[in-house]
Each structure stands twice: as C-alpha cells, then as structure tokens.
C-alpha cells in the first residue's frame, strides 16, 4: 500500500477533516464537552478577611496569626484545561475496509481538539508507535489545531510495532499537573501496561478511544486470501470460505476487545469504541451524555 501523500492532497484532507469535525462540534456537541470537563479543579485566588457565614475550614491560620484578624483563602474554579492526545501511529492502523483506522484516529483527534479550543482549553499531541515519535506541547487556537491534524496525517512512523508504556510514561513526565488525556489506538499492544494505566488514571482524567474496523471481526466469505501483518511482516493464508474459520476469528477479536475494555474498567478508565466508516459523532455524544449523568448523581 502506498501511504505517501503530497502537499496539496494533505491540505485538502486537512480541510475536509476541519469542515467535518467543526460541524460535529457545532451541531452535535454544543455544551456537552463543556459540561463534562468544566471545573476539574480549584485554583487559589486571594486571601481576604473572614466574614460571618464563611466556611471556617477555609481560614488561613498563618495570615490570621500574623495579622491578629481572621482571614480565609478564596478559591475559584479552574476554567482552562490542558487536553493531551496520545495517538497510536503504528503500522496496524493502516488497515481499513471503508477508511483507514489511521484516518479515523485523526478525525477523532480533530474532533476533540476543536472541542477543546472552543472551550478555550489548551491541546497537545503525543504520537507513538514502539516509542514516542513526536511531541507537540499544548497551545490554544485554530492554527495550532490544524497543525496537529497535519502532523497526524503526514507522520510516517519509524517503528512498526506498538508499545503503550513509553507514551504513558512520557505523558506523566511532561504533564506534571492534572490534565484530560485521550489515548487513541486500535490497542494491538505488545507490552503489558495495566499498572501504568492505573497510575496514569490516578494522575489525569484519562479516557481511551478504541478504533476498529468491522472486517476485523467478520471476514466476508471470499475464499483463500493472503493476510499481511503490517507490524510483524508475517503473511498468513486463510480460507474465508470456511465458516468455522470465520467464526473462530470473530470470536478471537471480540474477546480481545472485551479484554481491553475489562482492563480499563479495572483501572477506572472510560472507553469509547469507534468503527471505520461509521458516525463517530454518535459514540462521542453518548459518552458525553453518560458522563454528564454520572456527574449529576
């Protein structure tokens, strides 16, 4: 498969993604992103004199002792968030029946990025395969988001395989304060990472976005086909006309993704499952609605 892309084609693709995802943000997610992620913490504002009725738990005892007059610490809700996108660019994402998983990941990332800047949040990007391959620090603004989308579409990975641990460790190193982090991947990892997922989920508001293709779960009965594993280079000849072969493969893939989601449940991490060629806006909208309902309980 030829994965090169010229400059004009790249700009057209970026523009198409911008139009599509901006429309989704404007029409589908109006208010949902803000409702889910607003006020993720409290920020110190000032010290002022105590007024009857103030919460005595907010008394600043150091200032009170120094002045002889009761003072309290005043806090305000933090509005500006940092959103980090960790996107898997490994070779397995070059598969897709109706669109490449790589392109679905790019559109999902763009959707989240445009939602973030509309909320006046900063957005950053980590691209990874076997190791972290690119880091773009968080910034605001449309030009910054368009740069992130261009980097996603144009990047060609140096490594073919996938390891999640380096990306999670890098996130925890560069994001010393709590952020909202989205891990976007097909989750065909070669490294165990449960403990690191739990550590990351304690430090950040961490959400995983699983990108997949329906043909990974249901092969069409087209006879003998030769499969090429983009990450390992292995070739396998499979008889898709055999119903038992198709059923066994579908069962393996279903169990694999169920295991991924169970791993995330144990780590306290929400997951969103997306499929190529299907409206990802609906999956994100359902996720936002579920989060809003949980916050209201």
MIDOSE-1310 file (N, C-alpha, C; in nm, 2 decimals, decimal comma, always signed):
residues 297
xxxx	+0,08/-0,12/+0,00/+0,00/+0,00/+0,00/+0,09/+0,12/+0,00; +0,06/+0,22/-0,09/+0,13/+0,34/-0,10/+0,07/+0,44/+0,00; +0,15/+0,48/+0,11/+0,10/+0,56/+0,21/+0,15/+0,70/+0,20; +0,22/+0,74/+0,09/+0,27/+0,87/+0,08/+0,16/+0,97/+0,04
xxxx	+0,17/+1,09/+0,08/+0,07/+1,19/+0,05/+0,14/+1,32/+0,01; +0,10/+1,38/-0,10/+0,17/+1,50/-0,14/+0,11/+1,62/-0,07; +0,17/+1,74/-0,08/+0,13/+1,85/+0,00/-0,01/+1,90/-0,03; -0,05/+1,91/-0,16/-0,18/+1,95/-0,19/-0,29/+1,86/-0,14
xxxx	-0,26/+1,73/-0,16/-0,36/+1,63/-0,11/-0,37/+1,64/+0,04; -0,26/+1,66/+0,11/-0,26/+1,67/+0,26/-0,35/+1,79/+0,30; -0,33/+1,91/+0,23/-0,41/+2,02/+0,27/-0,56/+2,00/+0,25; -0,59/+1,93/+0,13/-0,73/+1,90/+0,11/-0,79/+1,81/+0,21
xxxx	-0,71/+1,71/+0,26/-0,75/+1,62/+0,36/-0,77/+1,69/+0,49; -0,68/+1,78/+0,53/-0,69/+1,86/+0,65/-0,82/+1,94/+0,65; -0,84/+2,01/+0,53/-0,96/+2,09/+0,52/-1,09/+2,01/+0,53; -1,09/+1,89/+0,47/-1,21/+1,81/+0,48/-1,24/+1,77/+0,63
xxxx	-1,13/+1,73/+0,70/-1,15/+1,69/+0,84/-1,19/+1,82/+0,92; -1,13/+1,93/+0,89/-1,17/+2,05/+0,96/-1,32/+2,08/+0,95; -1,37/+2,08/+0,82/-1,51/+2,10/+0,80/-1,60/+2,00/+0,87; -1,56/+1,87/+0,85/-1,65/+1,77/+0,91/-1,65/+1,78/+1,07
xxxx	-1,53/+1,79/+1,13/-1,53/+1,79/+1,27/-1,58/+1,92/+1,33; -1,56/+2,03/+1,27/-1,62/+2,16/+1,31/-1,77/+2,15/+1,31; -1,82/+2,09/+1,21/-1,97/+2,08/+1,20/-2,02/+1,99/+1,32; -1,95/+1,88/+1,35/-1,99/+1,80/+1,46/-1,98/+1,87/+1,59
xxxx	-1,88/+1,95/+1,61/-1,86/+2,03/+1,73/-1,98/+2,13/+1,75; -2,01/+2,20/+1,64/-2,11/+2,30/+1,64/-2,25/+2,24/+1,65; -2,28/+2,13/+1,58/-2,42/+2,08/+1,58/-2,45/+1,97/+1,68; -2,35/+1,89/+1,71/-2,37/+1,77/+1,80/-2,33/+1,80/+1,94
xxxx	-2,21/+1,86/+1,96/-2,15/+1,86/+2,09/-2,17/+2,00/+2,16; -2,26/+2,08/+2,11/-2,28/+2,21/+2,18/-2,31/+2,20/+2,32; -2,22/+2,24/+2,41/-2,23/+2,23/+2,55/-2,19/+2,10/+2,62; -2,19/+1,99/+2,54/-2,16/+1,87/+2,61/-2,01/+1,86/+2,66
xxxx	-1,92/+1,90/+2,57/-1,78/+1,89/+2,62/-1,76/+1,98/+2,74; -1,82/+2,10/+2,74/-1,80/+2,20/+2,85/-1,86/+2,14/+2,98; -1,98/+2,08/+2,96/-2,05/+2,02/+3,08/-1,97/+1,91/+3,14; -1,90/+1,83/+3,06/-1,82/+1,71/+3,11/-1,69/+1,76/+3,17
xxxx	-1,62/+1,85/+3,11/-1,48/+1,88/+3,16/-1,46/+2,01/+3,23; -1,57/+2,09/+3,24/-1,55/+2,22/+3,31/-1,52/+2,20/+3,46; -1,44/+2,29/+3,51/-1,42/+2,29/+3,66/-1,36/+2,17/+3,71; -1,24/+2,12/+3,65/-1,18/+2,00/+3,70/-1,10/+2,02/+3,83
xxxx	-1,09/+2,14/+3,88/-1,02/+2,17/+4,00/-1,04/+2,31/+4,05; -0,98/+2,34/+4,16/-1,00/+2,47/+4,22/-0,86/+2,54/+4,23; -0,86/+2,67/+4,20/-0,74/+2,75/+4,19/-0,74/+2,86/+4,29; -0,63/+2,88/+4,37/-0,62/+2,98/+4,47/-0,64/+3,12/+4,40
xxxx	-0,72/+3,21/+4,47/-0,74/+3,34/+4,41/-0,69/+3,45/+4,50; -0,72/+3,45/+4,63/-0,68/+3,56/+4,72/-0,70/+3,52/+4,86; -0,64/+3,60/+4,95/-0,68/+3,59/+5,10/-0,75/+3,71/+5,14; -0,86/+3,70/+5,20/-0,94/+3,82/+5,25/-0,99/+3,79/+5,39
xxxx	-1,03/+3,90/+5,45/-1,08/+3,89/+5,59/-1,20/+3,81/+5,60; -1,21/+3,74/+5,71/-1,32/+3,65/+5,74/-1,45/+3,73/+5,76; -1,56/+3,68/+5,70/-1,69/+3,75/+5,71/-1,79/+3,64/+5,77; -1,87/+3,68/+5,88/-1,96/+3,58/+5,93/-2,04/+3,51/+5,83
xxxx	-2,04/+3,38/+5,84/-2,11/+3,30/+5,74/-2,01/+3,22/+5,65; -1,88/+3,27/+5,64/-1,78/+3,20/+5,56/-1,75/+3,06/+5,62; -1,70/+2,97/+5,54/-1,67/+2,84/+5,59/-1,54/+2,85/+5,67; -1,55/+2,81/+5,79/-1,43/+2,82/+5,88/-1,32/+2,73/+5,84
xxxx	-1,35/+2,63/+5,76/-1,25/+2,53/+5,71/-1,15/+2,61/+5,61; -1,19/+2,72/+5,56/-1,11/+2,80/+5,47/-1,02/+2,90/+5,53; -1,02/+2,90/+5,67/-0,94/+3,00/+5,74/-0,79/+2,98/+5,71; -0,72/+3,08/+5,68/-0,57/+3,08/+5,66/-0,51/+3,11/+5,80
xxxx	-0,47/+3,01/+5,87/-0,42/+3,03/+6,01/-0,29/+3,10/+6,01; -0,21/+3,09/+5,91/-0,08/+3,17/+5,91/-0,11/+3,32/+5,90; -0,19/+3,36/+5,81/-0,22/+3,50/+5,79/-0,30/+3,55/+5,92; -0,39/+3,47/+5,97/-0,47/+3,51/+6,09/-0,37/+3,53/+6,20
xxxx	-0,27/+3,44/+6,22/-0,18/+3,46/+6,34/-0,09/+3,58/+6,32; -0,06/+3,61/+6,19/+0,03/+3,72/+6,17/-0,04/+3,86/+6,18; -0,17/+3,87/+6,14/-0,24/+3,99/+6,15/-0,32/+4,01/+6,27; -0,36/+3,90/+6,34/-0,45/+3,90/+6,45/-0,59/+3,92/+6,41
xxxx	-0,62/+3,91/+6,28/-0,76/+3,92/+6,23/-0,78/+3,79/+6,15; -0,90/+3,73/+6,17/-0,93/+3,61/+6,09/-0,93/+3,64/+5,94; -0,86/+3,55/+5,86/-0,86/+3,56/+5,71/-0,89/+3,42/+5,66; -0,95/+3,42/+5,54/-0,98/+3,30/+5,47/-0,92/+3,30/+5,33
xxxx	-0,89/+3,18/+5,28/-0,84/+3,16/+5,15/-0,96/+3,15/+5,05; -0,96/+3,22/+4,95/-1,06/+3,22/+4,85/-1,01/+3,15/+4,72; -1,09/+3,06/+4,68/-1,06/+2,98/+4,56/-1,16/+3,00/+4,45; -1,12/+2,99/+4,33/-1,21/+3,00/+4,21/-1,20/+2,87/+4,13
xxxx	-1,30/+2,83/+4,06/-1,30/+2,71/+3,97/-1,21/+2,74/+3,86; -1,12/+2,64/+3,83/-1,03/+2,65/+3,72/-1,11/+2,62/+3,59; -1,10/+2,72/+3,50/-1,17/+2,70/+3,37/-1,08/+2,65/+3,26; -0,96/+2,69/+3,26/-0,87/+2,65/+3,15/-0,81/+2,51/+3,17
xxxx	-0,83/+2,42/+3,08/-0,78/+2,28/+3,09/-0,67/+2,26/+2,99; -0,59/+2,16/+3,02/-0,50/+2,11/+2,93/-0,55/+1,97/+2,88; -0,56/+1,95/+2,75/-0,60/+1,83/+2,69/-0,49/+1,77/+2,61; -0,45/+1,65/+2,64/-0,34/+1,58/+2,57/-0,40/+1,46/+2,49
xxxx	-0,36/+1,45/+2,36/-0,40/+1,35/+2,27/-0,28/+1,25/+2,25; -0,29/+1,13/+2,29/-0,19/+1,03/+2,27/-0,24/+0,94/+2,15; -0,18/+0,95/+2,04/-0,23/+0,88/+1,92/-0,13/+0,78/+1,87; -0,18/+0,66/+1,85/-0,11/+0,54/+1,80/-0,09/+0,55/+1,65
xxxx	+0,03/+0,56/+1,60/+0,06/+0,58/+1,46/+0,13/+0,45/+1,40; +0,11/+0,34/+1,47/+0,18/+0,22/+1,43/+0,12/+0,16/+1,30; +0,19/+0,06/+1,24/+0,15/+0,01/+1,11/+0,02/-0,06/+1,11; -0,03/-0,11/+1,22/-0,16/-0,18/+1,22/-0,27/-0,08/+1,19
xxxx	-0,25/+0,05/+1,20/-0,36/+0,14/+1,18/-0,37/+0,18/+1,03; -0,29/+0,11/+0,94/-0,30/+0,13/+0,80/-0,41/+0,03/+0,74; -0,48/-0,04/+0,83/-0,59/-0,13/+0,78/-0,72/-0,05/+0,79; -0,81/-0,09/+0,69/-0,94/-0,03/+0,70/-1,02/-0,08/+0,58
xxxx	-1,15/-0,11/+0,59/-1,23/-0,15/+0,48/-1,30/-0,03/+0,41; -1,35/+0,06/+0,49/-1,42/+0,18/+0,44/-1,34/+0,31/+0,45; -1,25/+0,31/+0,55/-1,15/+0,41/+0,57/-1,04/+0,35/+0,66; -0,92/+0,41/+0,65/-0,81/+0,36/+0,74/-0,84/+0,39/+0,88
xxxx	-0,79/+0,30/+0,97/-0,80/+0,33/+1,11/-0,72/+0,45/+1,15; -0,61/+0,47/+1,08/-0,53/+0,59/+1,10/-0,61/+0,72/+1,07; -0,69/+0,72/+0,97/-0,77/+0,84/+0,93/-0,88/+0,86/+1,03; -0,94/+0,75/+1,08/-1,04/+0,76/+1,18/-0,98/+0,82/+1,31
xxxx	-0,86/+0,77/+1,35/-0,79/+0,83/+1,46/-0,77/+0,98/+1,45; -0,73/+1,02/+1,33/-0,71/+1,16/+1,30/-0,83/+1,24/+1,31; -0,94/+1,19/+1,26/-1,07/+1,27/+1,27/-1,12/+1,27/+1,42; -1,10/+1,16/+1,49/-1,14/+1,17/+1,63/-1,06/+1,27/+1,71
xxxx	-0,93/+1,27/+1,68/-0,84/+1,37/+1,75/-0,88/+1,51/+1,71; -0,91/+1,53/+1,58/-0,95/+1,67/+1,54/-1,08/+1,71/+1,61; -1,17/+1,62/+1,62/-1,30/+1,65/+1,69/-1,27/+1,69/+1,84; -1,19/+1,62/+1,90/-1,16/+1,65/+2,04/-1,08/+1,79/+2,05
xxxx	-0,99/+1,81/+1,95/-0,91/+1,93/+1,96/-1,00/+2,05/+1,93; -1,09/+2,05/+1,83/-1,18/+2,16/+1,81/-1,27/+2,19/+1,92; -1,32/+2,08/+1,99/-1,40/+2,09/+2,11/-1,32/+2,16/+2,22; -1,19/+2,13/+2,23/-1,11/+2,19/+2,34/-1,09/+2,34/+2,32
xxxx	-1,05/+2,38/+2,19/-1,02/+2,52/+2,17/-1,15/+2,60/+2,18; -1,27/+2,54/+2,14/-1,39/+2,62/+2,16/-1,42/+2,64/+2,30; -1,37/+2,56/+2,39/-1,38/+2,58/+2,54/-1,27/+2,66/+2,59; -1,18/+2,71/+2,51/-1,06/+2,79/+2,55/-0,96/+2,71/+2,62
xxxx	-0,95/+2,58/+2,59/-0,86/+2,49/+2,65/-0,73/+2,48/+2,56; -0,62/+2,43/+2,62/-0,50/+2,41/+2,55/-0,50/+2,26/+2,51; -0,44/+2,23/+2,39/-0,44/+2,10/+2,34/-0,30/+2,06/+2,29; -0,25/+1,94/+2,33/-0,12/+1,89/+2,29/-0,13/+1,76/+2,23
xxxx	-0,02/+1,71/+2,17/-0,02/+1,58/+2,10/+0,10/+1,50/+2,12; +0,08/+1,37/+2,14/+0,19/+1,27/+2,15/+0,17/+1,17/+2,05; +0,26/+1,15/+1,95/+0,24/+1,04/+1,86/+0,34/+0,93/+1,90; +0,29/+0,80/+1,89/+0,38/+0,69/+1,94/+0,35/+0,57/+1,85
xxxx	+0,45/+0,49/+1,85/+0,44/+0,35/+1,79/+0,51/+0,26/+1,89; +0,64/+0,22/+1,86/+0,71/+0,14/+1,96/+0,77/+0,24/+2,07; +0,79/+0,36/+2,03/+0,84/+0,46/+2,12/+0,77/+0,59/+2,09; +0,78/+0,69/+2,17/+0,72/+0,82/+2,14/+0,80/+0,88/+2,02
xxxx	+0,73/+0,92/+1,92/+0,79/+0,97/+1,79/+0,78/+1,12/+1,77; +0,68/+1,18/+1,84/+0,67/+1,33/+1,82/+0,59/+1,38/+1,94; +0,63/+1,50/+1,99/+0,55/+1,56/+2,10/+0,53/+1,71/+2,06; +0,41/+1,76/+2,06/+0,38/+1,90/+2,03/+0,31/+1,95/+2,16
xxxx	+0,38/+2,05/+2,22/+0,33/+2,10/+2,35/+0,19/+2,16/+2,34; +0,11/+2,16/+2,45/-0,02/+2,22/+2,44/-0,02/+2,37/+2,41; -0,11/+2,41/+2,32/-0,14/+2,55/+2,29/-0,28/+2,57/+2,26; -0,33/+2,69/+2,24/-0,46/+2,72/+2,21/-0,47/+2,77/+2,06
xxxx	-0,59/+2,77/+2,00/-0,61/+2,84/+1,87/-0,63/+2,74/+1,76; -0,70/+2,79/+1,66/-0,73/+2,71/+1,54/-0,61/+2,67/+1,46; -0,51/+2,77/+1,44/-0,39/+2,73/+1,37/-0,31/+2,62/+1,43; -0,31/+2,62/+1,56/-0,25/+2,51/+1,64/-0,32/+2,38/+1,61
xxxx	-0,45/+2,37/+1,62/-0,52/+2,25/+1,59/-0,50/+2,20/+1,45; -0,50/+2,29/+1,35/-0,47/+2,25/+1,21/-0,33/+2,19/+1,20; -0,24/+2,25/+1,27/-0,10/+2,19/+1,27/-0,11/+2,05/+1,33; -0,18/+2,02/+1,44/-0,19/+1,89/+1,49/-0,24/+1,79/+1,39
xxxx	-0,35/+1,83/+1,32/-0,41/+1,74/+1,22/-0,32/+1,71/+1,11; -0,24/+1,82/+1,06/-0,14/+1,79/+0,96/-0,04/+1,69/+1,00; +0,01/+1,71/+1,12/+0,11/+1,62/+1,18/+0,06/+1,48/+1,18; -0,06/+1,46/+1,22/-0,12/+1,33/+1,23/-0,13/+1,26/+1,10
xxxx	-0,17/+1,34/+1,00/-0,19/+1,28/+0,86/-0,06/+1,25/+0,79; +0,04/+1,34/+0,81/+0,16/+1,33/+0,74/+0,27/+1,24/+0,80; +0,25/+1,21/+0,93/+0,36/+1,14/+1,00/+0,37/+1,00/+0,95; +0,49/+0,96/+0,93/+0,52/+0,82/+0,90/+0,60/+0,76/+1,01
xxxx	+0,55/+0,65/+1,07/+0,62/+0,60/+1,19/+0,75/+0,54/+1,16; +0,85/+0,56/+1,25/+0,98/+0,49/+1,24/+0,97/+0,34/+1,29; +0,88/+0,32/+1,39/+0,86/+0,18/+1,44/+0,74/+0,12/+1,38; +0,74/-0,01/+1,36/+0,62/-0,08/+1,30/+0,53/-0,13/+1,41
xxxx	+0,58/-0,17/+1,53/+0,50/-0,23/+1,63/+0,44/-0,12/+1,72; +0,38/-0,17/+1,83/+0,31/-0,07/+1,92/+0,35/-0,10/+2,07; +0,39/+0,00/+2,14/+0,41/-0,02/+2,29/+0,35/+0,10/+2,35; +0,26/+0,08/+2,45/+0,18/+0,19/+2,51/+0,27/+0,25/+2,62
xxxx	+0,35/+0,17/+2,69/+0,42/+0,22/+2,81/+0,50/+0,35/+2,79; +0,58/+0,36/+2,68/+0,66/+0,48/+2,66/+0,57/+0,60/+2,65; +0,46/+0,59/+2,58/+0,37/+0,71/+2,57/+0,31/+0,75/+2,70; +0,27/+0,65/+2,78/+0,21/+0,68/+2,91/+0,31/+0,74/+3,00
xxxx	+0,43/+0,69/+3,00/+0,54/+0,74/+3,09/+0,57/+0,89/+3,04; +0,57/+0,91/+2,91/+0,61/+1,04/+2,86/+0,50/+1,14/+2,90; +0,37/+1,10/+2,89/+0,26/+1,19/+2,94/+0,28/+1,23/+3,08; +0,31/+1,13/+3,17/+0,32/+1,16/+3,31/+0,44/+1,25/+3,34
xxxx	+0,54/+1,24/+3,25/+0,66/+1,33/+3,27/+0,64/+1,47/+3,23; +0,57/+1,49/+3,11/+0,56/+1,63/+3,06/+0,43/+1,70/+3,12; +0,33/+1,62/+3,17/+0,21/+1,68/+3,22/+0,22/+1,66/+3,38; +0,29/+1,76/+3,44/+0,30/+1,74/+3,59/+0,17/+1,78/+3,66
xxxx	+0,09/+1,86/+3,60/-0,04/+1,89/+3,66/-0,15/+1,80/+3,59; -0,26/+1,79/+3,66/-0,37/+1,70/+3,61/-0,42/+1,76/+3,48; -0,44/+1,67/+3,38/-0,49/+1,71/+3,25/-0,60/+1,61/+3,21; -0,67/+1,64/+3,10/-0,76/+1,54/+3,04/-0,68/+1,48/+2,92
xxxx	-0,67/+1,35/+2,93/-0,58/+1,27/+2,83/-0,67/+1,17/+2,76; -0,66/+1,17/+2,62/-0,73/+1,07/+2,54/-0,62/+0,99/+2,47; -0,63/+0,85/+2,49/-0,54/+0,76/+2,43/-0,62/+0,70/+2,31; -0,58/+0,73/+2,19/-0,65/+0,69/+2,07/-0,57/+0,58/+2,00
xxxx	-0,62/+0,46/+1,99/-0,54/+0,34/+1,94/-0,63/+0,23/+1,90; -0,58/+0,13/+1,82/-0,65/+0,01/+1,80/-0,62/-0,09/+1,91; -0,53/-0,06/+2,00/-0,49/-0,14/+2,12/-0,44/-0,28/+2,08; -0,36/-0,29/+1,97/-0,29/-0,41/+1,94/-0,15/-0,39/+2,00
xxxx	-0,14/-0,39/+2,13/-0,02/-0,36/+2,20/+0,06/-0,49/+2,22; +0,19/-0,47/+2,23/+0,28/-0,59/+2,26/+0,34/-0,58/+2,40; +0,30/-0,48/+2,48/+0,35/-0,47/+2,61/+0,24/-0,47/+2,72; +0,26/-0,53/+2,83/+0,16/-0,52/+2,94/+0,17/-0,38/+3,00
xxxx	+0,06/-0,32/+3,03/+0,06/-0,18/+3,08/-0,05/-0,16/+3,18; -0,10/-0,26/+3,25/-0,22/-0,24/+3,34/-0,18/-0,15/+3,46; -0,06/-0,17/+3,52/-0,02/-0,09/+3,63/+0,00/+0,05/+3,59; +0,06/+0,07/+3,48/+0,09/+0,21/+3,43/-0,04/+0,28/+3,39
xxxx	-0,14/+0,21/+3,34/-0,27/+0,27/+3,31/-0,33/+0,32/+3,44; -0,32/+0,23/+3,55/-0,38/+0,27/+3,68/-0,31/+0,40/+3,73; -0,18/+0,40/+3,72/-0,10/+0,52/+3,77/-0,15/+0,64/+3,69; -0,16/+0,63/+3,56/-0,19/+0,74/+3,48/-0,33/+0,79/+3,51
xxxx	-0,43/+0,70/+3,53/-0,56/+0,73/+3,56/-0,58/+0,80/+3,69; -0,49/+0,78/+3,79/-0,49/+0,85/+3,91/-0,44/+0,99/+3,90; -0,35/+1,01/+3,80/-0,29/+1,14/+3,79/-0,37/+1,23/+3,70; -0,44/+1,17/+3,60/-0,51/+1,25/+3,50/-0,66/+1,20/+3,48
xxxx	-0,74/+1,28/+3,42/-0,87/+1,23/+3,37/-0,84/+1,16/+3,24; -0,84/+1,03/+3,24/-0,78/+0,95/+3,13/-0,90/+0,87/+3,06; -0,91/+0,89/+2,93/-1,01/+0,82/+2,85/-0,94/+0,75/+2,73; -0,98/+0,63/+2,70/-0,93/+0,56/+2,59/-1,03/+0,55/+2,48
xxxx	-0,98/+0,58/+2,36/-1,07/+0,57/+2,24/-1,01/+0,46/+2,15; -1,10/+0,35/+2,14/-1,06/+0,23/+2,06/-1,11/+0,25/+1,92; -1,01/+0,24/+1,82/-1,05/+0,25/+1,68/-1,04/+0,11/+1,62; -1,14/+0,07/+1,55/-1,15/-0,07/+1,50/-1,22/-0,07/+1,36
xxxx	-1,22/-0,18/+1,30/-1,29/-0,20/+1,17/-1,38/-0,32/+1,18; -1,50/-0,32/+1,12/-1,59/-0,43/+1,13/-1,53/-0,56/+1,07; -1,45/-0,54/+0,96/-1,40/-0,66/+0,89/-1,29/-0,73/+0,98; -1,25/-0,66/+1,09/-1,16/-0,73/+1,18/-1,23/-0,83/+1,26
xxxx	-1,36/-0,82/+1,26/-1,45/-0,91/+1,34/-1,53/-1,00/+1,26; -1,55/-0,97/+1,13/-1,64/-1,05/+1,04/-1,58/-1,05/+0,90; -1,50/-1,16/+0,87/-1,45/-1,17/+0,74/-1,56/-1,21/+0,64; -1,56/-1,15/+0,52/-1,65/-1,19/+0,42/-1,61/-1,32/+0,36
xxxx	-1,70/-1,41/+0,32/-1,66/-1,54/+0,26/-1,61/-1,53/+0,12; -1,49/-1,49/+0,10/-1,44/-1,47/-0,04/-1,33/-1,57/-0,08; -1,32/-1,68/-0,01/-1,23/-1,79/-0,04/-1,09/-1,76/+0,02; -0,99/-1,81/-0,05/-0,85/-1,80/+0,00/-0,80/-1,66/-0,01
xxxx	-0,75/-1,60/+0,10/-0,69/-1,47/+0,10/-0,56/-1,47/+0,18; -0,47/-1,39/+0,13/-0,34/-1,38/+0,20/-0,34/-1,25/+0,29; -0,32/-1,27/+0,42/-0,32/-1,16/+0,51/-0,17/-1,12/+0,54; -0,15/-0,99/+0,55/-0,01/-0,94/+0,58/-0,02/-0,86/+0,70
xxxx	+0,06/-0,90/+0,81/+0,06/-0,83/+0,93/+0,16/-0,71/+0,92; +0,11/-0,59/+0,92/+0,19/-0,47/+0,89/+0,29/-0,45/+1,00; +0,27/-0,50/+1,12/+0,36/-0,48/+1,23/+0,47/-0,58/+1,24; +0,44/-0,71/+1,21/+0,54/-0,81/+1,22/+0,60/-0,86/+1,08
xxxx	+0,53/-0,83/+0,97/+0,57/-0,87/+0,84/+0,53/-1,01/+0,81; +0,46/-1,08/+0,90/+0,41/-1,22/+0,88/+0,30/-1,22/+0,78; +0,30/-1,33/+0,69/+0,19/-1,35/+0,60/+0,12/-1,48/+0,63; -0,01/-1,47/+0,63/-0,09/-1,59/+0,66/-0,19/-1,61/+0,55
xxxx	-0,20/-1,74/+0,50/-0,30/-1,78/+0,40/-0,43/-1,83/+0,47; -0,54/-1,78/+0,45/-0,66/-1,81/+0,52/-0,78/-1,84/+0,43; -0,85/-1,95/+0,46/-0,97/-1,99/+0,38/-1,09/-1,93/+0,44; -1,13/-1,81/+0,39/-1,25/-1,74/+0,45/-1,38/-1,81/+0,40
xxxx	-1,38/-1,91/+0,31/-1,50/-1,98/+0,27/-1,54/-2,07/+0,38; -1,45/-2,11/+0,48/-1,48/-2,20/+0,59/-1,55/-2,12/+0,70; -1,67/-2,15/+0,72/-1,75/-2,08/+0,82/-1,69/-2,09/+0,96; -1,63/-2,21/+0,99/-1,57/-2,22/+1,13/-1,45/-2,13/+1,14
xxxx	-1,37/-2,11/+1,04/-1,26/-2,02/+1,04/-1,30/-1,88/+1,07; -1,41/-1,84/+1,00/-1,46/-1,70/+1,02/-1,51/-1,68/+1,16; -1,59/-1,78/+1,21/-1,64/-1,77/+1,34/-1,53/-1,77/+1,45; -1,43/-1,85/+1,43/-1,32/-1,85/+1,53/-1,25/-1,72/+1,53
xxxx	-1,22/-1,66/+1,41/-1,16/-1,53/+1,41/-1,24/-1,42/+1,47; -1,37/-1,42/+1,44/-1,46/-1,32/+1,50/-1,46/-1,34/+1,65; -1,46/-1,46/+1,71/-1,46/-1,48/+1,85/-1,33/-1,43/+1,91; -1,22/-1,46/+1,85/-1,09/-1,41/+1,90/-1,09/-1,26/+1,91
xxxx	-1,13/-1,19/+1,80/-1,13/-1,04/+1,80/-1,22/-0,98/+1,91; -1,34/-1,05/+1,92/-1,44/-1,00/+2,02/-1,38/-1,01/+2,16; -1,32/-1,13/+2,19/-1,26/-1,15/+2,32/-1,15/-1,05/+2,34; -1,07/-1,02/+2,24/-0,96/-0,93/+2,25/-1,01/-0,79/+2,30
xxxx	-1,11/-0,74/+2,23/-1,16/-0,60/+2,26/-1,23/-0,61/+2,40; -1,30/-0,72/+2,43/-1,37/-0,73/+2,56/-1,26/-0,72/+2,67; -1,15/-0,79/+2,64/-1,04/-0,79/+2,74/-0,98/-0,65/+2,76; -0,97/-0,58/+2,65/-0,92/-0,44/+2,66/-1,01/-0,35/+2,74
xxxx	-1,14/-0,37/+2,72/-1,24/-0,29/+2,80/-1,24/-0,33/+2,95; -1,22/-0,46/+2,97/-1,22/-0,50/+3,11/-1,10/-0,45/+3,18; -0,98/-0,45/+3,11/-0,86/-0,39/+3,17/-0,88/-0,25/+3,21; -0,95/-0,17/+3,12/-0,98/-0,03/+3,15/-1,07/-0,02/+3,27
xxxx	-1,17/-0,10/+3,28/-1,27/-0,10/+3,39/-1,19/-0,12/+3,52; -1,10/-0,21/+3,52/-1,02/-0,24/+3,65/-0,94/-0,12/+3,68; -0,89/-0,04/+3,58/-0,81/+0,07/+3,61/-0,89/+0,20/+3,63; -1,02/+0,19/+3,62/-1,11/+0,31/+3,64/-1,11/+0,40/+3,52
xxxx	-1,09/+0,35/+3,40/-1,08/+0,43/+3,28/-1,20/+0,41/+3,19; -1,26/+0,52/+3,14/-1,37/+0,51/+3,05/-1,32/+0,48/+2,91; -1,40/+0,41/+2,83/-1,36/+0,37/+2,69/-1,47/+0,42/+2,59; -1,42/+0,45/+2,48/-1,51/+0,48/+2,36/-1,47/+0,40/+2,25
xxxx	-1,56/+0,32/+2,19/-1,53/+0,23/+2,08/-1,58/+0,29/+1,95; -1,49/+0,31/+1,85/-1,52/+0,37/+1,72/-1,49/+0,27/+1,61; -1,58/+0,27/+1,50/-1,55/+0,18/+1,39/-1,54/+0,27/+1,26; -1,45/+0,23/+1,17/-1,43/+0,30/+1,05/-1,55/+0,30/+0,97
xxxx	-1,58/+0,41/+0,90/-1,70/+0,43/+0,82/-1,83/+0,44/+0,89; -1,83/+0,45/+1,02/-1,95/+0,47/+1,10/-1,94/+0,61/+1,17; -2,06/+0,67/+1,20/-2,06/+0,80/+1,26/-2,00/+0,81/+1,40; -1,88/+0,85/+1,41/-1,82/+0,86/+1,54/-1,88/+0,97/+1,63
xxxx	-1,95/+1,06/+1,57/-2,01/+1,17/+1,65/-2,11/+1,11/+1,75; -2,18/+1,00/+1,71/-2,28/+0,94/+1,80/-2,21/+0,88/+1,92; -2,10/+0,81/+1,89/-2,03/+0,74/+2,00/-1,98/+0,84/+2,10; -1,92/+0,96/+2,06/-1,87/+1,06/+2,15/-1,99/+1,13/+2,22
xxxx	-2,10/+1,15/+2,15/-2,21/+1,21/+2,21/-2,27/+1,13/+2,33; -2,28/+0,99/+2,30/-2,32/+0,90/+2,41/-2,23/+0,91/+2,53; -2,10/+0,91/+2,50/-2,00/+0,92/+2,61/-2,02/+1,04/+2,69; -2,03/+1,16/+2,62/-2,05/+1,28/+2,70/-2,18/+1,28/+2,78
xxxx	-2,29/+1,23/+2,72/-2,41/+1,22/+2,79/-2,40/+1,13/+2,92; -2,34/+1,02/+2,90/-2,32/+0,93/+3,02/-2,24/+1,00/+3,13; -2,13/+1,07/+3,09/-2,05/+1,14/+3,19/-2,13/+1,25/+3,26; -2,21/+1,32/+3,18/-2,30/+1,43/+3,25/-2,39/+1,37/+3,35
xxxx	-2,45/+1,25/+3,31/-2,55/+1,19/+3,40/-2,48/+1,14/+3,53; -2,35/+1,09/+3,52/-2,28/+1,04/+3,63/-2,25/+1,16/+3,72; -2,21/+1,28/+3,67/-2,18/+1,39/+3,75/-2,30/+1,45/+3,83; -2,42/+1,42/+3,77/-2,54/+1,48/+3,84/-2,59/+1,39/+3,95
x	-2,53/+1,27/+3,96/-2,58/+1,17/+4,06/-2,53/+1,21/+4,20
